[in-house]
Amino acid sequence: MKEFFSKVLDKIKAFLQRLSFRTGVVVLASCVVFYILSFAQMALPISPALKGVLWFVLFGMAKTTQYAGLAIVGIEGWKRIKGAFRRSREAQ
């Protein structure tokens, strides 16, 4: 069973690594949107049970897109993104 999950995880990693850097940045940007939605829905006039379900789903999507985006861009891509933010801060 352990071998099966190891193979599945390796296939998922290989698939994500084939995606482009730009795709990873878009997925990371959608992560921010899901985080905002997960907390903004608390202001809606709906039942607390539905708020809990919405928060669970939206926060789960935020975490999923966060880790998928990081897996897509990789270590070098993350350094590239951080460098872009540093350069923009220094320019101000």
C-alpha positions as CSV (number, residue, x, y, z in Angstrom):
1,M,0.0,0.0,0.0
2,K,2.9,2.3,0.8
3,E,4.4,1.8,-2.6
4,F,1.1,2.6,-4.3
5,F,0.8,6.0,-2.5
6,S,4.5,6.7,-3.2
7,K,3.9,6.1,-6.9
8,V,0.8,8.3,-7.0
9,L,2.6,11.1,-5.2
10,D,5.5,10.9,-7.7
11,K,3.1,11.1,-10.6
12,I,1.4,14.1,-9.1
13,K,4.8,15.8,-8.6
14,A,5.9,15.0,-12.1
15,F,2.6,16.5,-13.5
16,L,2.9,19.7,-11.5
17,Q,6.6,20.1,-12.5
18,R,5.6,20.1,-16.2
19,L,3.5,23.2,-15.7
20,S,5.0,26.6,-16.5
21,F,6.1,29.2,-14.0
22,R,3.3,31.5,-15.1
23,T,0.8,28.9,-14.3
24,G,2.2,28.6,-10.8
25,V,2.0,32.3,-10.3
26,V,-1.7,32.3,-11.4
27,V,-2.4,29.4,-9.0
28,L,-0.7,31.3,-6.2
29,A,-2.8,34.4,-7.0
30,S,-6.0,32.3,-6.8
31,C,-4.8,31.2,-3.4
32,V,-5.0,34.8,-2.2
33,V,-8.5,35.1,-3.6
34,F,-9.7,32.0,-1.8
35,Y,-8.2,33.2,1.5
36,I,-10.1,36.5,1.1
37,L,-13.3,34.8,0.2
38,S,-13.0,32.3,3.1
39,F,-13.0,35.1,5.6
40,A,-15.2,37.6,3.8
41,Q,-18.1,35.2,3.7
42,M,-18.4,35.6,7.5
43,A,-20.1,39.0,6.8
44,L,-22.9,37.4,4.9
45,P,-26.3,37.1,6.6
46,I,-26.5,33.3,6.5
47,S,-26.8,30.6,9.1
48,P,-23.7,29.8,11.1
49,A,-23.7,26.2,9.9
50,L,-23.6,27.3,6.3
51,K,-20.8,29.8,7.2
52,G,-18.8,26.9,8.7
53,V,-19.3,24.8,5.6
54,L,-18.3,27.7,3.3
55,W,-15.2,28.5,5.4
56,F,-14.2,24.8,5.4
57,V,-14.5,24.6,1.6
58,L,-12.9,28.0,0.7
59,F,-10.1,27.7,3.2
60,G,-9.4,24.2,2.0
61,M,-9.2,25.5,-1.6
62,A,-6.9,28.2,-0.5
63,K,-4.5,25.7,1.1
64,T,-4.8,23.4,-1.9
65,T,-3.9,26.1,-4.4
66,Q,-1.2,27.4,-2.1
67,Y,0.7,24.1,-2.0
68,A,0.0,23.3,-5.6
69,G,1.3,26.7,-6.7
70,L,4.4,26.3,-4.6
71,A,5.0,22.8,-6.1
72,I,4.6,24.3,-9.6
73,V,7.0,27.2,-9.3
74,G,9.5,25.2,-7.2
75,I,12.4,26.6,-5.2
76,E,14.0,28.6,-8.0
77,G,10.6,30.1,-8.9
78,W,9.9,31.1,-5.3
79,K,13.3,32.9,-5.2
80,R,12.3,34.6,-8.4
81,I,9.0,35.8,-7.0
82,K,10.6,37.0,-3.7
83,G,13.3,38.8,-5.8
84,A,10.6,40.6,-7.7
85,F,8.9,41.9,-4.5
86,R,12.3,43.0,-3.1
87,R,13.1,44.9,-6.3
88,S,9.7,46.7,-6.2
89,R,10.2,47.7,-2.6
90,E,13.6,49.1,-3.3
91,A,12.3,51.1,-6.2
92,Q,9.8,52.9,-4.0
